[in-house]
Amino acid sequence: MARQLVEVIDRHGHVVHSYTVELEGADCVEAEYEEVALVFAENHGVIPKTEHIHLRARCVK
């Protein structure tokens, strides 16, 4: 299992949440971790649904 810290960012550039995403396989690309973090953020309920389209994610290096 490969693990990556991913930050979810709102439309203003503020980090609204950080997730440690763990995926099977060592050959995962950053976009896969970022996609999972966005799904977590959308389902977590902290961010209003109207803001979901503005969210982006980035892996922390």
Secondary structure, DSSP 8 states (H G I E B T S, - for coil): -EEEEEEEE-TTS-EEEEEEEEESSTT--HHHHHHHHHHHHHHHSSS-GGGGGG-EEEE--
